Amino acid sequence: MDDKTYDTPSDVTAEDGKVMVDGPDAVDVSLTPDAALETSDRLLHGGLKAKGQQIAAERRKPPAG
């Protein structure tokens, strides 16, 4: 696993009862609806946690100037 961090969101489509995710660095997965919903929940929680960490880090920085 590499340490790249991407700022481009993945594309998501639904076809024939499957959810397809096409993302950066050749990410291409097909999920069941249940797996997609659970993944969505995990991504939401992870994204909110990471955003909170970013905000906290910004507040700890000394003012510029």
Helices and strands as residue ranges (DSSP letters): E 11-15, E 18-23, E 27-31, H 33-60
